[in-house]
Amino acid sequence: MEWEFTLLLLVNGILIGLMYALIALGFVLVYKATDAINFAQGEFVMSAGIIAAVVVAASTSFFLGVVVALAAMVLFSFLLERVMLRPLLGRPIVAVIMATIGLAALLRGLLPLVFGAGTRPISLPEFIGEEPIALGPVMLQPVQLVGAGVSILFLAGFSWFFLKSRMGIAMRAVADNQQVAMAMGINVERYFALAWAMAGIVSALGGVVWGSMLGVDVHLALVGLKVFPVVILGGLDSIIGAVVGGLIIGIVENLAAGYIDPYVGGGTKDFAPYVVMIIALMIRPYGIFGKRKIERV
């Protein structure tokens, strides 16, 4: 029936959108703390997925793979901030952006060279299973439900962190004005490092979730590009915007794939999010929940 098909597309779009929102949170965390965009976010996800896949294959333990991926990405993020990004503190934002673009190219070439370019699976624990779960007329994949659940949990946790905790408020102060934050006694360098470490955690979770669904190879880095319309639509500095943007993009993708692809031969889900992003930039360039900034010169 038509309504059942539409319902299936909407539910799958919501689940995929929540998984997009988790990756988008990495963009938001770095932007809120440093006022810069991390163009290597997709490569962070790919790196975490490769590490998790290697550990799971060697140990046959899914949870060990998750723990190692989390630890590796936090350590990598701390080292990245200390060695490469901290010397750029106080320099134009474009310097940080170009550094992340260069890092993305490095990771995309180096990791397949070290671990191989083949696609690696990340198998979920046996108790989760692989059989689709029926919710009324809708059949859902367990990996999508797990991914959506993890996304909701961590999105809620990070929202509380930024709105209620002292460290989260300090990170927001650093993003608003680094000089004023330093004058108030806030250790800007420490909160820069914390922001990148949190982005590493999000990347690790995203790498495991998306790697479980798609498999892990160099193409997993493209998730970062798929998520970029999410953060533009929702607002680069808004966690709520990451959620809403993710849901909108996920639903648009699935509706385009279900209703337009049969008439054009496929592929609309790959560019439909960018059409939405362009329209959003024309109407509200700072995003649905983004803060409007006016600079006088």
C-alpha positions in Angstrom: 0.0 0.0 0.0 1.1 3.5 -0.7 0.9 4.8 2.8 2.9 1.9 4.1 5.7 2.6 1.6 5.7 6.3 2.6 5.8 5.3 6.3 8.7 3.0 5.7 10.6 5.8 3.9 9.9 8.3 6.7 10.9 5.9 9.5 14.1 4.9 7.7 14.8 8.6 7.0 14.4 9.4 10.7 16.8 6.6 11.7 19.4 7.6 9.1 19.0 11.2 10.0 19.8 10.5 13.7 23.0 8.8 12.6 23.8 11.8 10.4 23.2 14.0 13.4 25.8 12.1 15.4 28.5 12.8 12.8 27.3 16.4 12.5 27.8 16.8 16.2 31.6 16.5 15.6 31.4 19.6 13.3 29.4 21.4 15.9 31.7 20.6 18.8 34.8 21.9 17.0 33.0 25.0 15.6 31.5 25.9 19.0 34.9 25.8 20.7 37.3 27.0 18.0 35.1 28.9 15.5 36.6 26.7 12.7 35.2 23.9 10.5 36.9 20.5 10.7 37.0 19.3 7.1 38.6 16.1 8.2 35.6 14.9 10.1 34.7 12.2 7.6 38.3 10.9 7.7 38.1 10.8 11.5 35.0 8.5 11.1 36.9 6.4 8.6 39.9 6.1 10.9 37.8 5.0 13.8 35.9 2.5 11.7 39.2 1.0 10.4 40.6 0.7 13.9 37.4 -0.9 15.3 37.2 -3.3 12.3 40.8 -4.4 12.8 40.4 -5.0 16.5 37.1 -6.8 16.1 38.6 -9.1 13.5 41.6 -9.9 15.6 39.8 -10.4 18.9 36.2 -11.3 17.8 35.0 -8.9 20.5 32.8 -6.0 19.3 33.0 -4.1 22.6 36.8 -4.3 22.7 36.8 -2.8 19.2 34.6 0.1 20.4 36.8 0.7 23.4 40.0 0.7 21.4 38.5 2.9 18.7 37.4 5.4 21.4 40.7 5.5 23.1 42.7 5.7 19.9 40.6 8.6 18.6 40.8 10.6 21.8 44.5 10.1 21.9 44.9 11.0 18.3 42.7 14.2 18.8 44.8 15.3 21.8 48.0 14.8 19.8 46.6 16.5 16.8 45.5 19.6 18.8 48.9 19.7 20.6 51.2 19.2 17.6 49.4 20.7 14.6 46.6 23.0 15.8 47.9 24.7 18.9 50.6 26.5 17.0 47.8 28.0 14.9 46.1 29.5 17.9 45.3 33.1 17.3 46.0 32.9 13.6 43.3 33.4 10.9 40.6 30.7 10.9 41.5 29.8 7.3 44.8 28.5 8.6 43.0 25.9 10.7 40.6 25.0 7.9 43.5 24.4 5.5 45.3 22.3 8.1 42.2 20.1 8.5 41.9 19.7 4.7 45.5 18.6 4.5 45.0 16.2 7.4 42.0 14.7 5.6 44.1 14.0 2.5 46.8 12.5 4.6 44.5 10.1 6.5 42.7 9.1 3.3 45.9 8.0 1.7 47.9 6.7 4.7 45.4 4.5 6.5 44.5 2.3 3.4 48.2 2.0 2.8 48.8 0.7 6.3 45.7 -1.5 6.8 44.8 -2.3 3.2 42.1 -0.9 1.0 39.7 -3.8 1.2 36.2 -3.4 2.8 36.2 -4.7 6.4 33.0 -5.6 8.3 32.1 -4.7 11.8 29.8 -7.3 13.1 27.4 -6.4 15.9 27.1 -8.6 19.0 25.1 -11.8 18.5 22.4 -10.8 21.0 21.4 -7.9 18.7 20.9 -10.2 15.7 20.7 -9.4 12.0 17.0 -10.2 11.3 14.8 -7.2 10.5 12.5 -6.1 13.3 8.8 -5.6 12.5 7.1 -2.6 13.9 3.7 -2.7 12.5 4.0 -2.6 8.7 7.6 -1.3 8.9 10.6 -3.6 8.8 13.7 -2.1 10.5 17.3 -3.2 10.4 18.8 -3.8 13.9 21.9 -1.7 13.1 19.8 1.3 12.3 17.9 1.0 15.6 21.2 0.7 17.5 22.7 3.6 15.6 19.7 5.8 16.2 19.7 4.8 19.9 23.4 5.7 20.3 22.9 8.9 18.5 20.0 10.0 20.8 21.9 9.1 23.9 25.0 11.0 23.0 23.2 14.0 21.5 21.3 14.4 24.8 24.5 14.0 26.8 26.4 16.7 24.8 23.4 19.0 24.9 23.4 18.8 28.7 27.2 19.3 28.8 27.0 22.5 26.8 24.0 24.0 28.5 24.5 23.0 32.2 28.1 22.1 33.0 30.8 24.6 33.9 33.2 23.1 31.3 30.5 23.4 28.6 29.8 27.0 29.4 33.5 27.7 29.4 33.8 26.1 25.9 31.0 28.3 24.7 32.8 31.4 26.1 36.0 30.4 24.3 34.1 30.1 21.0 32.4 33.5 21.5 35.6 35.4 22.2 39.0 33.9 22.9 40.6 37.1 24.2 37.8 37.8 26.6 37.8 34.1 27.8 41.6 34.3 28.5 41.1 37.6 30.4 38.5 35.8 32.6 41.0 33.1 33.5 39.8 30.4 31.1 42.6 28.1 29.8 41.8 28.4 26.1 44.3 25.8 25.0 42.8 23.2 27.4 39.3 23.7 26.0 40.6 23.5 22.5 42.0 20.1 23.3 38.8 19.1 25.0 36.7 20.1 22.0 38.9 18.0 19.6 38.8 15.0 22.0 35.0 15.2 22.1 35.0 15.3 18.3 37.2 12.2 18.4 34.7 10.4 20.6 31.8 11.3 18.2 33.9 10.1 15.3 34.7 6.8 17.0 31.0 6.2 17.6 30.1 7.2 14.1 32.8 5.0 12.6 31.5 2.0 14.5 27.8 2.7 13.7 28.3 3.5 10.0 31.0 0.8 9.6 28.5 -1.8 11.0 26.0 -0.8 8.4 28.1 -0.1 5.3 31.4 -1.8 6.0 34.7 0.0 6.5 36.9 1.2 3.6 38.2 4.6 2.3 34.7 5.4 1.0 33.4 5.7 4.6 35.1 9.1 4.7 32.4 10.3 2.3 30.0 10.3 5.2 31.6 13.6 6.3 30.6 15.2 3.0 27.1 13.7 3.2 26.8 15.3 6.7 27.9 18.8 5.6 24.4 19.8 4.4 23.1 18.8 7.8 25.3 21.3 9.7 24.7 24.0 7.2 20.9 23.5 7.3 20.7 23.2 11.1 23.4 25.8 12.0 27.1 25.2 12.6 26.9 26.2 16.2 23.7 24.4 17.3 23.4 20.9 18.7 19.6 21.1 18.2 20.2 22.2 14.7 22.4 19.1 14.1 19.5 16.9 15.1 16.8 18.8 13.1 19.1 19.1 10.1 19.9 15.4 10.3 16.3 14.4 10.4 15.4 16.7 7.5 18.3 15.4 5.3 17.6 11.8 6.2 13.9 12.1 5.3 14.6 14.0 2.1 17.2 11.4 1.0 14.8 8.5 1.5 11.8 10.2 -0.1 14.0 11.1 -3.1 15.2 7.5 -3.4 11.7 6.1 -3.1 9.7 8.4 -5.3 12.2 10.0 -7.8 14.8 7.4 -8.4 12.4 5.0 -10.2 11.7 7.7 -12.8 15.3 9.0 -13.4 17.3 5.7 -12.9 18.7 6.4 -9.4 21.2 8.8 -7.8 18.9 11.5 -6.6 19.5 10.7 -2.9 23.2 11.6 -3.4 22.5 15.2 -4.5 19.1 15.9 -3.0 20.7 17.0 0.4 22.9 19.5 -1.5 19.8 21.0 -3.2 18.3 21.5 0.2 21.5 23.0 1.5 21.7 25.5 -1.4 18.1 26.5 -0.9 18.8 27.0 2.9 21.8 29.1 2.1 19.7 31.4 -0.1 16.9 31.8 2.5 18.7 31.5 5.9 22.5 31.3 5.4 23.2 30.9 9.1 21.0 27.8 9.4 17.7 27.1 11.1 19.1 27.4 14.6 22.3 29.2 13.9 23.2 32.6 15.3 23.0 35.5 12.9 26.4 37.4 13.0 26.6 40.9 11.8 30.1 42.4 11.3 30.6 46.1 10.9 33.6 47.2 8.9 
